[in-house]
Amino acid sequence: MVLTIADLARDPELGLRLRTGQGTALQRRPNWAAVSEMVDPSPFLTGGELVCTTGMRLRSVRSIRTFLDAVARAGSTGVAFGVGFTHQEIPEALLDEARRRDLAVLEVPSELSFSVIARRIADDRASMQFERLESQHRRRQRLIELLLGDGGLDAMLAWLGREAGAHVALSYNGELVSGTLDLDDDRVQGWDALPIAVGSTGQATLHVSLPHRDEALIATARSLVGLHLAQSARRIREQREQTGQLLADLVGGRLPADVVANRLEWLGLDPRARYRMLVIEPSGSRRGDLGALPLPSYFYGTSAGLLESRLVVLLPGSEPAPAAAERLLAALRAAGIRARVGIGGAYPVSVSLRWSWFEARDALERLAEGEEIGEASRLSLSALILQAADAPVAELAEEVLGGLERSDAEQGTALIATLDAYLAHSGAIGDIAAELGTHRNTVRYRLEQIAKLSGYDPRILADAVQLSLARTARRVTAK
């Protein structure tokens, strides 16, 4: 409860008598008590005080007017006039002039010291300040509880909106991650856009609709959001470093073929699907922290890792890769980071997925000045076979053809011969059967076996290209 002039007048322990004042004059809230016996106390008044005096120098109407003008002009809350010293009663002229100025006047008995009134006001202010601080502490704790709870950031910002009497939203690198700015609310007169420091991972903004209340609580929430985003960035970086180590082992051929699928499934990849690599390479002077940069919500659930100072996003093969690359670049631009994106082909969840890395990197190398997105055709891998010294050509050929070659050696299945004939005759089953001297159904059965053992179906054009390139790689490395 905030102490008012009316409360002072009603306090039986003080024994004050209200002589003038009504309405708003009685609801004024004194912040402290100031004692003055000057005719013009202006230099010592700052507003909000209860001015205490015995009227020692207030012996004329002129001096009374000067005194009350100073009190009213300063914004003081009223006058406490001590009787029994210079004046046995409050002068009627002072009461009349106080009424004209809408000032409350309290009569102070001679036995009551002004210091008692001052202490009463100070105690109330201290109590009110303590209650305010306690309330702020409780509400700050509530913000923290909500942020750490199941509802997380959304729950905290929703509660903040209710407490602040406003709508609240959060954007990160140009994308709304909580709340909305598209409102049908006539009360909204605009928005406060409060920047949040997130370091090198971009730009975050807390949006609070106008009007609103409780700036202190909003400032606290703003700080908590900044800490939350910073902690999230650290977790993202740690996770991407771990993913990047796995990708480095995959690309470098350090993972046995029989464990690759399980390792990739650990990243959240569906073993029945195909994936491609989007490789993001910073190109400007401001590179930011790609390792901790949050991906747009479009990529929710998508795995990403750091490999050779580049950010690699494992995109499901069913997703449109150019559109996904545009979304990534838009997020990077919003974070103030210039970059380029190389798009690799889609491959099964197996050792062959690393082909996508070389394709994406090749696409980056082929980008012209000013271009931002490169999509390598699988045919461009011929350049890797003939030019790239670090491409594991023999290993890549082994991954695709090894199972077929072993089957031929152990069981005499003639799968390699069938594959070569299929590629040479563009899939014409009759011509293939004639060349091999076998039945058409045998050819079809062998094609099924090729698809099963290699993971690539020669009847699918993209897979046929890969099988053809693998055969080319075998011949190149055999020389």
FITOR-27371 format. One record per residue (C-alpha): residue number from 1; chain; x, y, z. Coordinates in nm, 3 decimals, always signed. Each point is the difference from the previous one (the first is absolute). Example, Ala and Ser with C-alpha at 12.3 -4.5 7.8 and 13.67 -1.06 7.14 Angstrom:
<nulos>
1 A +1.230 -0.450 +0.780 $
2 A +0.137 +0.344 -0.066 $
</nulos>
This chain:
<nulos>
1 A +0.000 +0.000 +0.000 $
2 A +0.132 +0.346 -0.094 $
3 A -0.029 +0.264 +0.271 $
4 A -0.212 +0.307 -0.089 $
5 A -0.078 +0.331 +0.169 $
6 A -0.336 -0.150 +0.098 $
7 A +0.177 -0.296 +0.164 $
8 A +0.217 +0.237 +0.208 $
9 A -0.309 +0.189 +0.112 $
10 A -0.172 -0.324 +0.107 $
11 A +0.300 -0.144 +0.188 $
12 A -0.097 +0.008 +0.373 $
13 A +0.364 -0.030 +0.111 $
14 A +0.085 +0.329 -0.164 $
15 A -0.306 +0.195 +0.107 $
16 A +0.007 +0.233 -0.298 $
17 A -0.301 +0.212 -0.084 $
18 A -0.102 +0.065 -0.359 $
19 A -0.078 +0.367 -0.042 $
20 A -0.029 +0.037 -0.377 $
21 A +0.005 -0.232 -0.298 $
22 A -0.235 -0.227 -0.187 $
23 A -0.014 -0.232 -0.300 $
24 A +0.333 -0.031 -0.180 $
25 A +0.177 +0.211 +0.262 $
26 A -0.060 -0.277 +0.257 $
27 A +0.121 -0.274 -0.235 $
28 A +0.344 +0.151 -0.054 $
29 A +0.284 -0.223 +0.116 $
30 A +0.283 +0.166 +0.193 $
31 A +0.344 -0.144 -0.073 $
32 A +0.164 +0.164 +0.301 $
33 A -0.041 +0.285 +0.248 $
34 A +0.193 +0.329 -0.038 $
35 A +0.019 +0.252 +0.286 $
36 A +0.031 +0.369 -0.092 $
37 A -0.055 +0.330 +0.182 $
38 A +0.083 +0.211 -0.303 $
39 A -0.251 +0.231 -0.164 $
40 A +0.116 -0.129 -0.340 $
41 A +0.123 -0.359 +0.033 $
42 A +0.021 -0.050 -0.379 $
43 A +0.377 -0.072 -0.010 $
44 A -0.048 -0.295 +0.235 $
45 A -0.310 -0.162 -0.150 $
46 A +0.017 -0.263 -0.271 $
47 A -0.361 -0.117 -0.018 $
48 A -0.190 -0.281 +0.170 $
49 A +0.087 +0.106 +0.355 $
50 A -0.227 +0.090 +0.293 $
51 A +0.118 +0.345 +0.110 $
52 A +0.012 +0.034 +0.380 $
53 A +0.010 +0.346 +0.163 $
54 A -0.093 +0.184 +0.322 $
55 A -0.061 +0.319 -0.202 $
56 A +0.272 +0.187 +0.187 $
57 A +0.031 +0.256 -0.282 $
58 A -0.351 -0.024 -0.135 $
59 A -0.145 +0.304 +0.173 $
60 A -0.164 +0.179 -0.293 $
61 A -0.228 -0.088 -0.286 $
62 A +0.280 +0.089 -0.243 $
63 A +0.245 -0.239 +0.165 $
64 A -0.265 -0.276 +0.013 $
65 A -0.070 +0.039 -0.371 $
66 A +0.371 -0.009 -0.084 $
67 A +0.041 -0.317 +0.208 $
68 A -0.298 -0.184 -0.149 $
69 A +0.088 +0.107 -0.356 $
70 A +0.341 -0.162 +0.047 $
71 A -0.158 -0.319 +0.139 $
72 A -0.252 -0.027 -0.284 $
73 A +0.253 +0.087 -0.269 $
74 A +0.243 -0.269 +0.120 $
75 A -0.268 -0.271 -0.013 $
76 A +0.006 -0.068 +0.372 $
77 A -0.282 -0.219 +0.132 $
78 A -0.118 +0.226 +0.285 $
79 A +0.086 +0.193 +0.315 $
80 A +0.033 -0.126 +0.359 $
81 A -0.037 +0.307 +0.223 $
82 A +0.121 -0.029 +0.361 $
83 A -0.206 +0.201 +0.248 $
84 A +0.087 +0.106 +0.354 $
85 A +0.322 +0.181 -0.089 $
86 A -0.015 +0.317 -0.210 $
87 A -0.373 -0.054 -0.066 $
88 A -0.245 -0.148 +0.245 $
89 A -0.228 -0.077 -0.297 $
90 A +0.052 -0.016 -0.371 $
91 A -0.064 +0.347 -0.148 $
92 A -0.327 +0.019 -0.188 $
93 A +0.181 +0.184 -0.280 $
94 A +0.225 -0.306 -0.051 $
95 A -0.301 -0.235 -0.012 $
96 A -0.180 +0.225 -0.251 $
97 A +0.304 +0.027 -0.224 $
98 A +0.059 -0.379 +0.023 $
99 A -0.357 -0.067 -0.116 $
100 A +0.053 +0.226 -0.302 $
101 A +0.307 -0.205 -0.093 $
102 A -0.166 -0.338 +0.073 $
103 A +0.259 -0.078 +0.266 $
104 A -0.072 -0.221 +0.298 $
105 A +0.097 +0.142 +0.341 $
106 A +0.050 -0.224 +0.304 $
107 A +0.007 +0.146 +0.349 $
108 A +0.282 -0.145 +0.211 $
109 A -0.042 +0.012 +0.380 $
110 A +0.287 +0.153 +0.195 $
111 A +0.088 -0.327 +0.170 $
112 A +0.064 -0.176 -0.334 $
113 A +0.343 +0.042 -0.152 $
114 A +0.033 +0.045 -0.374 $
115 A +0.254 -0.282 +0.010 $
116 A -0.276 -0.244 +0.094 $
117 A -0.192 +0.094 -0.314 $
118 A +0.318 -0.028 -0.206 $
119 A +0.070 -0.345 +0.145 $
120 A -0.356 -0.113 -0.071 $
121 A +0.032 +0.101 -0.365 $
122 A +0.348 -0.151 -0.030 $
123 A -0.114 -0.330 +0.154 $
124 A -0.287 -0.019 -0.244 $
125 A +0.228 +0.074 -0.294 $
126 A +0.248 -0.264 +0.116 $
127 A -0.278 -0.254 +0.045 $
128 A -0.141 +0.081 -0.341 $
129 A +0.347 -0.026 -0.156 $
130 A +0.055 -0.337 +0.167 $
131 A -0.336 -0.126 -0.125 $
132 A +0.083 +0.122 -0.349 $
133 A +0.339 -0.172 +0.005 $
134 A -0.154 -0.316 +0.140 $
135 A -0.266 +0.007 -0.271 $
136 A +0.264 +0.056 -0.268 $
137 A +0.204 -0.287 +0.139 $
138 A -0.303 -0.232 -0.001 $
139 A -0.086 +0.093 -0.355 $
140 A +0.360 -0.038 -0.117 $
141 A +0.004 -0.344 +0.156 $
142 A -0.322 -0.077 -0.180 $
143 A +0.160 +0.101 -0.330 $
144 A +0.291 -0.234 +0.067 $
145 A -0.229 -0.287 +0.104 $
146 A -0.203 +0.034 -0.320 $
147 A +0.310 +0.026 -0.219 $
148 A +0.148 -0.316 +0.152 $
149 A -0.332 -0.184 +0.001 $
150 A -0.169 -0.206 -0.270 $
151 A -0.152 +0.308 -0.163 $
152 A +0.340 +0.164 -0.039 $
153 A +0.035 +0.330 -0.180 $
154 A -0.359 +0.009 -0.128 $
155 A -0.146 -0.044 +0.349 $
156 A +0.227 +0.266 +0.149 $
157 A -0.082 +0.259 -0.266 $
158 A -0.373 -0.073 +0.021 $
159 A +0.008 +0.062 +0.377 $
160 A +0.209 +0.315 -0.052 $
161 A -0.265 +0.128 -0.239 $
162 A -0.274 -0.048 +0.258 $
163 A +0.203 +0.173 +0.273 $
164 A +0.100 +0.289 -0.227 $
165 A -0.347 +0.039 -0.148 $
166 A +0.142 -0.044 -0.349 $
167 A +0.067 -0.240 -0.284 $
168 A +0.353 -0.139 -0.010 $
169 A +0.192 -0.164 -0.285 $
170 A +0.360 -0.101 -0.065 $
171 A +0.184 +0.004 -0.332 $
172 A +0.340 -0.152 -0.070 $
173 A +0.187 +0.083 -0.319 $
174 A -0.312 +0.137 -0.162 $
175 A -0.227 -0.294 +0.087 $
176 A -0.267 -0.001 +0.269 $
177 A +0.079 -0.280 +0.241 $
178 A -0.268 +0.081 +0.259 $
179 A -0.325 +0.197 -0.010 $
180 A -0.132 +0.201 -0.294 $
181 A +0.001 +0.359 -0.125 $
182 A -0.312 -0.050 -0.211 $
183 A -0.272 +0.097 +0.245 $
184 A -0.359 +0.114 -0.026 $
185 A +0.000 +0.209 +0.318 $
186 A -0.112 +0.363 +0.000 $
187 A +0.187 +0.062 +0.324 $
188 A +0.339 -0.047 -0.167 $
189 A +0.144 +0.341 -0.087 $
190 A +0.339 -0.123 -0.118 $
191 A +0.293 -0.214 +0.108 $
192 A +0.314 +0.041 +0.206 $
193 A +0.283 -0.189 -0.173 $
194 A +0.255 -0.084 +0.269 $
195 A +0.329 -0.144 -0.133 $
196 A +0.150 -0.298 +0.182 $
197 A +0.373 -0.066 -0.002 $
198 A +0.073 -0.345 -0.142 $
199 A +0.363 +0.044 -0.104 $
200 A +0.118 -0.133 -0.335 $
201 A -0.305 -0.219 -0.064 $
202 A -0.211 +0.282 -0.143 $
203 A -0.264 +0.239 +0.123 $
204 A -0.294 -0.055 +0.234 $
205 A -0.279 +0.245 +0.083 $
206 A -0.265 -0.002 +0.272 $
207 A -0.318 +0.164 -0.133 $
208 A -0.240 +0.146 +0.260 $
209 A -0.322 +0.169 -0.108 $
210 A -0.087 +0.354 +0.109 $
211 A -0.126 +0.102 +0.244 $
212 A +0.145 -0.225 +0.267 $
213 A +0.099 +0.014 +0.367 $
214 A +0.275 -0.131 +0.225 $
215 A +0.320 +0.095 -0.181 $
216 A +0.207 -0.169 +0.271 $
217 A -0.161 -0.340 -0.062 $
218 A +0.040 +0.041 -0.375 $
219 A +0.370 +0.084 +0.049 $
220 A +0.043 -0.312 +0.214 $
221 A -0.168 -0.218 -0.262 $
222 A +0.218 +0.156 -0.268 $
223 A +0.314 -0.097 +0.194 $
224 A -0.131 -0.353 +0.060 $
225 A -0.077 -0.045 -0.370 $
226 A +0.355 +0.110 -0.082 $
227 A +0.146 -0.253 +0.244 $
228 A -0.231 -0.272 -0.130 $
229 A +0.100 +0.064 -0.362 $
230 A +0.370 +0.008 +0.095 $
231 A -0.031 -0.335 +0.178 $
232 A -0.190 -0.144 -0.295 $
233 A +0.275 +0.120 -0.233 $
234 A +0.263 -0.180 +0.207 $
235 A -0.202 -0.320 -0.005 $
236 A -0.050 +0.030 -0.376 $
237 A +0.372 +0.048 -0.057 $
238 A +0.091 -0.300 +0.217 $
239 A -0.251 -0.221 -0.181 $
240 A +0.120 +0.115 -0.343 $
241 A +0.360 -0.065 +0.093 $
242 A -0.094 -0.358 +0.094 $
243 A -0.198 -0.042 -0.320 $
244 A +0.287 +0.150 -0.196 $
245 A +0.242 -0.258 +0.142 $
246 A -0.229 -0.278 -0.117 $
247 A -0.029 +0.159 -0.345 $
248 A +0.379 +0.039 -0.017 $
249 A +0.039 -0.370 +0.073 $
250 A -0.260 -0.081 -0.265 $
251 A +0.157 +0.222 -0.267 $
252 A +0.349 -0.121 +0.086 $
253 A -0.100 -0.365 -0.030 $
254 A +0.081 -0.077 +0.362 $
255 A -0.334 -0.164 +0.075 $
256 A -0.050 -0.370 -0.078 $
257 A -0.286 -0.050 -0.243 $
258 A -0.190 -0.218 +0.246 $
259 A -0.023 +0.272 +0.268 $
260 A -0.065 +0.305 -0.219 $
261 A -0.378 -0.040 -0.009 $
262 A -0.027 -0.029 +0.378 $
263 A +0.222 +0.306 +0.052 $
264 A -0.204 +0.206 -0.244 $
265 A -0.324 -0.115 +0.160 $
266 A +0.141 +0.138 +0.327 $
267 A -0.014 +0.343 -0.170 $
268 A -0.371 -0.049 -0.057 $
269 A +0.020 -0.111 -0.362 $
270 A -0.270 -0.237 -0.127 $
271 A +0.174 -0.316 -0.131 $
272 A -0.270 -0.040 -0.266 $
273 A +0.046 +0.350 -0.142 $
274 A +0.262 +0.183 -0.201 $
275 A +0.182 +0.314 +0.106 $
276 A +0.211 +0.266 -0.161 $
277 A +0.257 +0.238 +0.146 $
278 A -0.040 +0.376 -0.015 $
279 A +0.343 +0.148 +0.067 $
280 A +0.007 +0.361 +0.121 $
281 A +0.323 +0.190 -0.046 $
282 A +0.039 +0.358 +0.134 $
283 A +0.117 +0.242 -0.267 $
284 A +0.002 +0.347 +0.159 $
285 A +0.225 +0.175 +0.249 $
286 A -0.253 -0.056 +0.280 $
287 A -0.018 -0.376 +0.033 $
288 A -0.186 -0.032 +0.328 $
289 A -0.024 -0.330 +0.180 $
290 A -0.148 -0.251 -0.242 $
291 A +0.043 -0.272 +0.256 $
292 A -0.245 +0.162 +0.242 $
293 A -0.232 +0.173 -0.247 $
294 A -0.358 -0.129 +0.043 $
295 A -0.162 -0.132 -0.316 $
296 A -0.338 +0.136 -0.115 $
297 A -0.306 -0.187 +0.127 $
298 A -0.037 -0.158 -0.346 $
299 A +0.296 -0.220 +0.092 $
300 A -0.145 -0.116 +0.332 $
301 A +0.126 -0.352 +0.073 $
302 A +0.271 +0.023 -0.266 $
303 A +0.352 -0.105 +0.098 $
304 A +0.293 +0.233 -0.062 $
305 A +0.372 -0.016 +0.071 $
306 A +0.327 +0.189 -0.040 $
307 A +0.240 -0.143 -0.255 $
308 A +0.314 +0.180 -0.120 $
309 A -0.129 +0.335 +0.134 $
310 A -0.319 -0.042 -0.200 $
311 A -0.352 -0.064 +0.126 $
312 A -0.150 -0.318 -0.145 $
313 A -0.377 -0.049 +0.008 $
314 A -0.135 -0.350 -0.066 $
315 A -0.317 +0.065 -0.197 $
316 A -0.252 -0.276 -0.084 $
317 A +0.020 -0.078 -0.372 $
318 A -0.373 +0.061 -0.037 $
319 A +0.038 +0.368 +0.094 $
320 A +0.061 +0.260 -0.275 $
321 A +0.368 +0.077 +0.044 $
322 A +0.020 +0.343 -0.176 $
323 A -0.290 +0.135 +0.208 $
324 A +0.164 -0.131 +0.317 $
325 A +0.327 +0.168 -0.099 $
326 A -0.183 +0.330 -0.050 $
327 A -0.148 -0.027 +0.349 $
328 A +0.345 -0.058 +0.146 $
329 A +0.144 +0.300 -0.182 $
330 A -0.290 +0.221 +0.115 $
331 A +0.068 -0.096 +0.363 $
332 A +0.370 +0.067 -0.044 $
333 A -0.067 +0.341 -0.154 $
334 A -0.223 +0.088 +0.295 $
335 A +0.290 -0.094 +0.228 $
336 A +0.230 +0.226 -0.202 $
337 A +0.196 -0.291 -0.149 $
338 A +0.076 -0.041 -0.370 $
339 A +0.034 -0.357 -0.119 $
340 A -0.031 -0.241 -0.292 $
341 A -0.175 -0.337 -0.009 $
342 A +0.105 -0.311 -0.189 $
343 A -0.261 -0.269 -0.058 $
344 A +0.095 -0.367 -0.028 $
345 A -0.205 -0.288 -0.135 $
346 A -0.234 -0.220 +0.203 $
347 A +0.134 -0.338 +0.118 $
348 A -0.109 -0.290 +0.222 $
349 A +0.091 -0.005 +0.368 $
350 A +0.324 -0.186 -0.063 $
351 A +0.366 +0.062 -0.083 $
352 A -0.112 +0.136 -0.335 $
353 A -0.138 +0.310 +0.174 $
354 A +0.349 +0.147 -0.001 $
355 A -0.025 +0.043 -0.378 $
356 A -0.238 +0.284 +0.077 $
357 A +0.280 +0.183 +0.187 $
358 A +0.233 -0.007 -0.299 $
359 A -0.278 +0.106 -0.233 $
360 A -0.097 +0.295 +0.219 $
361 A +0.360 +0.107 +0.040 $
362 A +0.053 -0.028 -0.374 $
363 A -0.311 +0.215 -0.053 $
364 A +0.149 +0.269 +0.229 $
365 A +0.325 +0.000 -0.192 $
366 A -0.184 +0.048 -0.328 $
367 A -0.204 +0.301 +0.114 $
368 A +0.063 +0.315 -0.202 $
369 A +0.055 +0.342 +0.156 $
370 A -0.324 +0.121 +0.162 $
371 A -0.172 -0.339 -0.006 $
372 A -0.118 -0.136 +0.334 $
373 A -0.148 -0.343 -0.071 $
374 A +0.164 -0.282 -0.193 $
375 A -0.161 -0.336 -0.072 $
376 A +0.241 -0.262 -0.128 $
377 A -0.126 -0.252 -0.252 $
378 A +0.103 -0.351 +0.082 $
379 A +0.175 +0.004 -0.334 $
380 A +0.239 +0.259 +0.140 $
381 A +0.153 -0.278 +0.207 $
382 A +0.198 -0.095 -0.307 $
383 A +0.199 +0.315 +0.067 $
384 A +0.063 -0.121 +0.352 $
385 A +0.114 -0.340 -0.128 $
386 A +0.246 +0.151 -0.245 $
387 A +0.108 +0.317 +0.186 $
388 A -0.059 -0.005 +0.376 $
389 A +0.301 -0.149 +0.173 $
390 A -0.178 -0.030 +0.333 $
391 A -0.311 -0.177 -0.129 $
392 A +0.013 -0.365 +0.117 $
393 A -0.063 -0.133 -0.350 $
394 A +0.091 -0.362 +0.067 $
395 A -0.199 -0.007 +0.321 $
396 A -0.305 +0.153 -0.168 $
397 A +0.015 -0.259 -0.277 $
398 A +0.038 -0.277 +0.258 $
399 A -0.306 +0.121 +0.190 $
400 A -0.218 -0.024 -0.309 $
401 A +0.147 -0.301 -0.179 $
402 A +0.165 -0.204 +0.275 $
403 A -0.307 -0.210 +0.076 $
404 A -0.056 -0.076 -0.368 $
405 A +0.361 -0.100 -0.056 $
406 A +0.003 -0.228 +0.303 $
407 A -0.322 -0.167 -0.112 $
408 A +0.152 -0.062 -0.345 $
409 A +0.319 -0.142 +0.151 $
410 A -0.172 -0.223 +0.253 $
411 A -0.313 -0.106 -0.185 $
412 A +0.068 +0.072 -0.368 $
413 A -0.304 +0.229 -0.026 $
414 A +0.135 +0.214 -0.288 $
415 A -0.149 +0.315 +0.153 $
416 A +0.281 +0.230 -0.118 $
417 A -0.029 -0.132 -0.355 $
418 A -0.376 +0.048 +0.013 $
419 A +0.045 +0.357 +0.130 $
420 A +0.245 +0.088 -0.276 $
421 A -0.230 -0.142 -0.263 $
422 A -0.297 +0.186 +0.148 $
423 A +0.188 +0.329 -0.013 $
424 A +0.134 -0.068 -0.351 $
425 A -0.344 -0.083 -0.141 $
426 A -0.188 +0.278 +0.192 $
427 A -0.213 -0.257 +0.179 $
428 A -0.130 -0.190 -0.304 $
429 A -0.069 -0.339 +0.160 $
430 A -0.011 -0.193 -0.327 $
431 A +0.337 +0.131 -0.115 $
432 A +0.153 -0.066 +0.342 $
433 A -0.129 -0.358 +0.007 $
434 A +0.134 -0.057 -0.351 $
435 A +0.345 +0.129 +0.088 $
436 A +0.019 -0.208 +0.316 $
437 A -0.158 -0.305 -0.157 $
438 A -0.263 -0.032 +0.269 $
439 A -0.375 +0.034 +0.047 $
440 A -0.168 +0.337 +0.049 $
441 A -0.137 -0.106 +0.339 $
442 A +0.354 -0.084 +0.110 $
443 A +0.105 +0.353 -0.092 $
444 A -0.290 +0.142 +0.201 $
445 A +0.092 -0.219 +0.298 $
446 A +0.362 +0.116 -0.016 $
447 A -0.112 +0.363 -0.008 $
448 A -0.197 -0.063 +0.320 $
449 A +0.314 -0.147 +0.157 $
450 A +0.209 +0.299 -0.109 $
451 A -0.247 +0.237 +0.165 $
452 A -0.009 -0.212 +0.316 $
453 A +0.376 -0.039 +0.041 $
454 A +0.113 +0.350 -0.104 $
455 A -0.288 +0.213 +0.119 $
456 A -0.031 +0.145 -0.350 $
457 A -0.263 -0.107 -0.249 $
458 A +0.131 +0.025 -0.359 $
459 A -0.359 +0.039 -0.124 $
460 A -0.010 +0.339 +0.175 $
461 A +0.186 +0.262 -0.202 $
462 A +0.176 +0.171 +0.292 $
463 A +0.112 -0.335 +0.140 $
464 A +0.113 -0.115 -0.343 $
465 A +0.222 +0.310 -0.023 $
466 A +0.161 -0.088 +0.332 $
467 A +0.056 -0.360 -0.103 $
468 A +0.152 +0.119 -0.326 $
469 A +0.231 +0.240 +0.181 $
470 A +0.101 -0.274 +0.241 $
471 A +0.097 -0.219 -0.295 $
472 A +0.195 +0.295 -0.144 $
473 A +0.173 +0.048 +0.333 $
474 A +0.093 -0.370 +0.004 $
475 A +0.156 +0.027 -0.341 $
476 A +0.185 +0.326 +0.087 $
477 A +0.149 -0.139 +0.320 $
478 A +0.088 -0.331 -0.165 $
479 A +0.240 +0.175 -0.242 $
</nulos>
